[in-house]
């Protein structure tokens, strides 16, 4: 399996509902380092998994509406706990849609999977990976 991974980051604010979250029920900020890995079983005729430049552009575009936002105020997230795990799936869905629309310099049908990892600190991270 071949993989190309691009990275960016976002700075957000949010709060959580539920006793399990303890002090994180209060408004708090987070800076996430976001890695998006695109996987293919084989390289294409150009010898690539995807175009790295296009992948980075799509990741930046996906993250832009989240960056410097209070996620509690984003209508799309109303009533949701925007946990690290939740955000990995949200970002995956956007990147998978871009892949299916052939926006990565290679037909999305030729890609196998995408993995999105959010690093919430130097000691904790979460990821979501699925076939596309």
VENJO-V264053 format. One record per backbone hydrogen bond with DSSP energy under -1.0 kcal/mol. CO is the residue of the C=O (numbers start at 1). NH is the residue of the N-H. E is the energy in kcal/mol with one decimal. If there is no record, write none. Layout:
CO_NH_E / CO_NH_E
//
This chain:
2_40_-2.3 / 4_38_-3.1 / 6_36_-2.8 / 8_34_-3.1 / 10_32_-2.5 / 11_68_-3.4 / 12_30_-2.5 / 13_71_-2.9 / 14_28_-2.2 / 18_21_-1.9 / 19_22_-2.0 / 21_24_-2.4 / 22_25_-1.8 / 23_26_-1.7 / 24_16_-1.4 / 28_14_-2.4 / 30_12_-2.8 / 32_10_-2.1 / 33_119_-3.0 / 34_8_-2.1 / 35_117_-2.8 / 36_6_-2.4 / 37_115_-2.5 / 38_4_-2.0 / 39_112_-3.2 / 39_113_-1.3 / 40_2_-3.3 / 44_47_-2.1 / 48_44_-2.5 / 51_55_-2.4 / 52_56_-2.5 / 53_57_-2.1 / 54_58_-2.6 / 55_59_-2.4 / 56_60_-2.5 / 57_61_-2.5 / 58_62_-2.2 / 59_63_-2.3 / 60_64_-2.0 / 63_66_-1.9 / 63_67_-1.7 / 66_69_-1.5 / 69_13_-2.3 / 70_73_-2.2 / 71_74_-1.0 / 74_77_-2.1 / 75_78_-1.6 / 77_80_-2.6 / 81_83_-2.3 / 83_87_-2.5 / 84_88_-1.9 / 85_89_-1.5 / 86_90_-2.1 / 87_91_-2.6 / 88_92_-2.3 / 89_93_-2.7 / 90_94_-1.5 / 91_95_-2.5 / 92_96_-3.1 / 93_97_-1.9 / 94_98_-1.8 / 95_99_-2.4 / 96_100_-2.7 / 97_101_-1.4 / 98_103_-2.2 / 99_102_-1.9 / 104_51_-2.8 / 107_110_-2.1 / 108_111_-1.6 / 112_132_-1.8 / 113_39_-3.0 / 114_130_-1.8 / 115_37_-3.2 / 116_128_-2.2 / 117_35_-2.9 / 118_126_-2.1 / 119_33_-1.8 / 124_120_-1.5 / 124_121_-1.5 / 126_118_-2.9 / 128_116_-2.9 / 130_114_-2.0
//
